Amino acid sequence: MKRVISHLLVTASMATLLAAACNNPSQPANKADSSKRNNILCPPGSSKLDVQKIEAVTGMKGVAKNGEYKITVPQNDLNVVVDGFKIIAPMGLGSWAAFTPCADSVMVMGDIIVTETDLAPVQQEVIHQGFTITAIHNHFVRNHPNVMYMHIDGRGKAEQVAANVKAIFDKVKEVRGKDPKAGNADSVQNTINIARLDSIIGHKGEMAKGVYKYTIGRPDVALQEHGIPVSSFMGFNTWSAWQGTDEKAAVAGDFTMLENEVAPVIKALVENGIEVVAVHNHMVHEQPRIFFLHYWGVGPAEKLARGFKAALDQTAGGHK
């Protein structure tokens, strides 16, 4: 009799566990369902940005590329110095908002630079405008003054979203009491052997105000946010910005990585004397999962270039 009762109890326990499993799907299933709920349907060929309307509403001129549009606001009012090197807009001191079309609506992704004083009122404005904040982080260490980078995400009709973006940029101006882009756009020294740099890294960059910058996309990854493709132009890229001399250069930048690339990239940078100063997300509904890493290095340009290349080779996007 005891054996029968014991058998019945075990059977009942198994039935309870099976029922619980059926009623509570695994976490990956929940994650997939959540991603689907945040996706937007964009029928092919149905999307086109009204750039003139965006410019009229924001009062700002941007750059159009492959049907997308980006507004950049250099932070000329901020005198940011790291280890004796002045950080200017091409070195990573520019706020931006990029628009990509989706049917009769748009998605906006952006990165707003804020000081410690700006942070609270600007993030309140972002929420007030119906946008979401997807990340807040540093790009540098030992930087004076301290600046942070706030990533934003918004969706809706182009005219309304453009008005939201304008309100966010206007709040930065209001808090600082000046227009960040109104100041003089400084230049920095750059006598680095660019041909040698290109040869080591295997890519070509662009020179602006003394900063030589590489922007390297990830065509190997079909990234989507809310189900909408995210291009290199919209911020899905690895970049590297250089200034200084061959003997003493400074490099700053951002790696974009799949999860299995994070550890080897960090290892390669650290072993080559380049500081990893931040590892984080930029988006929250992206597929596949993407991590971003900021780094800073000071030293001989060739040594830094070989270190950057060693890390780049740890990503599939680093190979031509």
C-alpha positions as CSV (number, residue, x, y, z in Angstrom):
1,M,0.0,0.0,0.0
2,K,2.8,2.4,0.9
3,R,4.5,1.6,-2.5
4,V,1.2,2.6,-4.3
5,I,0.8,5.8,-2.4
6,S,4.4,6.7,-3.1
7,H,3.9,6.1,-6.8
8,L,0.8,8.3,-6.9
9,L,2.7,11.1,-5.1
10,V,5.5,11.0,-7.6
11,T,3.1,10.9,-10.6
12,A,1.2,13.9,-9.1
13,S,4.4,15.9,-8.6
14,M,5.5,15.2,-12.2
15,A,2.1,16.4,-13.5
16,T,2.4,19.6,-11.5
17,L,5.8,20.3,-12.9
18,L,4.6,19.7,-16.5
19,A,1.7,22.0,-16.0
20,A,3.9,24.7,-14.6
21,A,6.2,24.3,-17.6
22,C,3.4,24.7,-20.0
23,N,1.9,27.7,-18.2
24,N,5.3,29.4,-17.9
25,P,7.2,29.3,-21.2
26,S,11.0,29.5,-21.1
27,Q,12.7,32.9,-21.0
28,P,13.8,32.8,-24.6
29,A,10.2,32.4,-25.8
30,N,9.2,35.4,-23.7
31,K,12.1,37.4,-25.1
32,A,11.0,36.5,-28.6
33,D,7.4,37.5,-27.9
34,S,8.6,40.8,-26.4
35,S,10.7,41.5,-29.5
36,K,7.8,40.8,-31.8
37,R,5.6,43.2,-29.8
38,N,8.2,46.0,-30.3
39,N,8.6,45.4,-34.0
40,I,7.1,47.7,-36.6
41,L,5.9,46.5,-40.0
42,C,7.6,48.4,-42.9
43,P,6.4,47.2,-46.3
44,P,9.2,47.3,-48.9
45,G,9.2,50.3,-51.1
46,S,6.6,52.2,-49.0
47,S,9.1,54.3,-47.0
48,K,10.5,57.7,-47.9
49,L,11.6,60.5,-45.6
50,D,10.3,64.1,-46.1
51,V,13.7,65.7,-45.5
52,Q,12.4,69.2,-46.2
53,K,9.7,68.8,-43.5
54,I,12.3,67.6,-41.0
55,E,14.6,70.6,-41.7
56,A,11.7,73.0,-41.5
57,V,10.5,71.7,-38.2
58,T,13.9,71.3,-36.5
59,G,15.4,74.4,-38.1
60,M,18.6,72.4,-38.6
61,K,20.4,71.2,-41.7
62,G,21.7,67.6,-41.8
63,V,23.0,65.0,-44.1
64,A,21.0,62.5,-46.2
65,K,22.3,59.1,-47.2
66,N,20.6,56.1,-48.7
67,G,17.2,57.4,-47.7
68,E,18.1,58.2,-44.2
69,Y,18.8,61.6,-42.6
70,K,21.1,62.7,-39.7
71,I,21.4,66.0,-37.8
72,T,24.7,66.5,-35.9
73,V,25.3,69.2,-33.3
74,P,29.0,69.8,-32.5
75,Q,29.5,70.7,-28.9
76,N,31.8,73.6,-29.5
77,D,30.9,75.2,-26.2
78,L,32.5,72.4,-24.2
79,N,36.3,72.6,-23.6
80,V,36.9,68.9,-23.0
81,V,40.5,67.7,-22.4
82,V,41.7,64.2,-21.8
83,D,45.4,63.5,-20.9
84,G,46.4,66.8,-22.5
85,F,44.5,66.2,-25.7
86,K,41.6,68.5,-26.7
87,I,38.4,66.5,-27.6
88,I,36.6,68.1,-30.5
89,A,33.5,67.1,-32.5
90,P,35.2,64.7,-34.9
91,M,36.8,63.0,-31.9
92,G,33.4,62.1,-30.5
93,L,32.1,65.4,-29.1
94,G,29.0,65.8,-31.3
95,S,25.3,65.1,-30.4
96,W,23.2,63.6,-33.2
97,A,19.8,62.4,-34.2
98,A,19.2,60.1,-37.2
99,F,15.9,59.5,-39.0
100,T,15.0,56.3,-40.9
101,P,11.7,55.8,-42.6
102,C,9.1,53.1,-41.9
103,A,5.9,53.1,-44.0
104,D,4.2,56.5,-43.2
105,S,6.2,56.9,-40.0
106,V,9.9,57.3,-38.9
107,M,12.2,55.9,-36.3
108,V,14.7,58.2,-34.7
109,M,17.9,57.1,-32.9
110,G,20.2,59.6,-31.3
111,D,23.1,60.3,-28.9
112,I,22.8,63.4,-26.8
113,I,25.9,64.8,-25.0
114,V,25.1,66.1,-21.6
115,T,27.1,67.6,-18.8
116,E,26.4,66.8,-15.1
117,T,24.3,69.9,-15.0
118,D,22.4,69.1,-18.2
119,L,21.6,65.4,-17.4
120,A,18.5,65.7,-15.2
121,P,16.6,68.4,-17.2
122,V,17.5,66.9,-20.5
123,Q,16.4,63.4,-19.6
124,Q,13.2,64.8,-18.2
125,E,12.6,66.5,-21.6
126,V,13.3,63.3,-23.5
127,I,10.6,61.5,-21.5
128,H,8.3,64.5,-21.8
129,Q,8.6,64.3,-25.6
130,G,7.5,60.6,-25.5
131,F,10.9,59.2,-26.4
132,T,12.7,56.4,-24.5
133,I,16.2,56.6,-23.1
134,T,18.1,53.4,-24.0
135,A,21.5,54.1,-22.5
136,I,23.5,56.7,-20.5
137,H,27.3,56.3,-20.3
138,N,30.8,57.8,-20.6
139,H,33.1,57.8,-23.6
140,F,36.2,58.9,-21.7
141,V,37.9,58.9,-18.4
142,R,39.9,61.7,-16.8
143,N,38.0,64.1,-19.0
144,H,37.4,67.6,-17.7
145,P,34.6,68.7,-17.7
146,N,32.8,65.4,-17.3
147,V,30.4,64.6,-20.1
148,M,28.0,61.7,-20.6
149,Y,26.2,60.3,-23.6
150,M,22.5,59.6,-23.6
151,H,21.0,57.5,-26.3
152,I,17.4,58.1,-27.3
153,D,14.8,56.3,-29.3
154,G,11.5,57.6,-30.8
155,R,8.9,56.6,-33.3
156,G,5.9,58.3,-35.0
157,K,5.0,60.7,-37.8
158,A,7.9,62.6,-39.3
159,E,6.7,66.1,-38.4
160,Q,5.9,65.1,-34.8
161,V,9.1,63.2,-34.2
162,A,11.1,66.1,-35.7
163,A,9.4,68.5,-33.3
164,N,10.3,66.1,-30.4
165,V,14.0,66.1,-31.5
166,K,14.0,70.0,-31.7
167,A,12.6,70.2,-28.2
168,I,15.3,68.0,-26.8
169,F,18.1,70.0,-28.5
170,D,16.4,73.2,-27.4
171,K,16.5,72.0,-23.8
172,V,20.2,71.5,-23.9
173,K,20.6,75.1,-25.2
174,E,18.2,76.4,-22.5
175,V,20.1,74.7,-19.6
176,R,23.5,75.8,-20.9
177,G,22.4,79.3,-21.7
178,K,24.0,79.1,-25.2
179,D,23.8,77.2,-28.5
180,P,26.5,74.4,-28.3
181,K,27.2,74.7,-32.0
182,A,27.5,78.5,-32.0
183,G,31.1,78.6,-30.7
184,N,34.3,78.3,-32.8
185,A,35.0,74.9,-34.2
186,D,38.5,74.2,-33.0
187,S,41.2,72.2,-34.8
188,V,43.8,69.9,-33.3
189,Q,47.4,69.0,-34.4
190,N,47.8,66.0,-36.6
191,T,51.2,65.1,-38.2
192,I,50.7,61.3,-38.0
193,N,51.8,59.4,-41.1
194,I,48.4,58.7,-42.5
195,A,49.5,56.4,-45.2
196,R,51.3,54.2,-42.7
197,L,48.2,54.2,-40.5
198,D,46.0,53.1,-43.4
199,S,48.4,50.4,-44.3
200,I,48.4,48.9,-40.8
201,I,44.6,49.2,-40.2
202,G,43.6,48.2,-43.7
203,H,41.0,50.9,-44.1
204,K,40.9,54.5,-45.2
205,G,39.5,57.3,-43.0
206,E,38.6,61.0,-43.4
207,M,40.3,64.1,-42.0
208,A,38.3,66.8,-40.3
209,K,39.8,69.6,-38.2
210,G,43.0,67.6,-37.6
211,V,41.2,64.4,-36.6
212,Y,41.6,61.4,-38.8
213,K,38.7,59.1,-38.4
214,Y,37.9,55.6,-39.6
215,T,34.2,54.4,-39.8
216,I,33.9,50.7,-40.3
217,G,30.5,49.1,-40.8
218,R,29.3,45.6,-40.0
219,P,27.8,44.3,-43.3
220,D,28.1,40.8,-41.8
221,V,25.4,41.6,-39.3
222,A,21.8,42.3,-40.3
223,L,20.9,44.4,-37.3
224,Q,17.4,45.5,-36.6
225,E,15.8,47.7,-33.9
226,H,12.1,47.4,-33.5
227,G,12.3,45.2,-36.6
228,I,13.7,48.1,-38.6
229,P,17.2,47.7,-40.2
230,V,19.9,49.8,-38.5
231,S,22.6,51.0,-40.9
232,S,26.2,52.2,-40.3
233,F,24.9,55.7,-40.9
234,M,22.4,55.2,-38.0
235,G,25.3,54.4,-35.6
236,F,26.0,50.7,-36.1
237,N,29.7,50.9,-36.8
238,T,33.1,50.7,-35.3
239,W,35.0,53.9,-35.4
240,S,38.5,55.2,-34.6
241,A,39.6,58.8,-34.3
242,W,43.2,59.9,-34.3
243,Q,45.2,63.1,-33.5
244,G,48.7,64.0,-32.4
245,T,52.1,63.0,-33.8
246,D,53.8,59.8,-34.8
247,E,55.7,59.9,-31.5
248,K,52.7,60.7,-29.3
249,A,49.2,60.1,-30.7
250,A,45.8,59.8,-29.1
251,V,43.1,57.5,-30.3
252,A,39.5,57.2,-29.2
253,G,36.6,55.2,-30.6
254,D,33.9,52.7,-30.3
255,F,33.7,49.0,-31.2
256,T,30.5,47.4,-32.1
257,M,30.5,43.7,-31.2
258,L,28.4,40.5,-31.1
259,E,28.4,38.9,-27.7
260,N,31.1,36.3,-28.5
261,E,33.4,39.1,-29.7
262,V,33.4,41.1,-26.5
263,A,36.0,39.2,-24.5
264,P,38.6,38.8,-27.3
265,V,38.3,42.5,-28.3
266,I,38.8,43.6,-24.7
267,K,41.8,41.3,-24.4
268,A,43.4,42.5,-27.6
269,L,43.0,46.2,-26.6
270,V,44.3,45.8,-23.0
271,E,47.2,43.6,-24.1
272,N,48.2,46.4,-26.5
273,G,48.1,49.2,-24.0
274,I,44.8,50.7,-25.0
275,E,42.4,51.4,-22.2
276,V,38.8,50.0,-22.3
277,V,36.8,52.8,-20.7
278,A,33.2,51.6,-21.2
279,V,31.2,48.5,-22.3
280,H,27.5,48.9,-22.7
281,N,24.4,48.7,-24.9
282,H,23.1,51.5,-27.2
283,M,19.7,49.9,-28.0
284,V,17.3,47.7,-26.0
285,H,15.1,46.0,-28.7
286,E,17.9,45.1,-31.1
287,Q,18.3,41.7,-32.8
288,P,20.8,40.2,-32.7
289,R,22.2,41.4,-29.3
290,I,25.0,44.0,-29.8
291,F,27.5,45.5,-27.4
292,F,29.5,48.7,-27.7
293,L,32.9,49.4,-26.3
294,H,34.7,52.7,-25.9
295,Y,38.5,52.9,-25.7
296,W,41.3,55.5,-25.3
297,G,45.0,55.2,-26.0
298,V,48.0,57.5,-25.9
299,G,51.4,56.5,-27.3
300,P,53.3,56.0,-30.5
301,A,50.9,56.0,-33.4
302,E,52.2,52.8,-35.0
303,K,51.9,50.9,-31.7
304,L,48.4,52.1,-31.1
305,A,47.4,51.3,-34.7
306,R,48.7,47.7,-34.4
307,G,46.7,47.4,-31.1
308,F,43.6,48.7,-32.7
309,K,44.0,46.3,-35.7
310,A,44.6,43.3,-33.4
311,A,41.2,44.1,-31.7
312,L,39.5,44.8,-35.0
313,D,40.6,41.3,-36.2
314,Q,38.7,39.8,-33.4
315,T,35.4,40.9,-35.0
316,A,34.0,39.5,-38.2
317,G,33.5,43.0,-39.4
318,G,37.2,43.7,-39.2
319,H,38.0,41.6,-42.2
320,K,37.6,42.9,-45.7
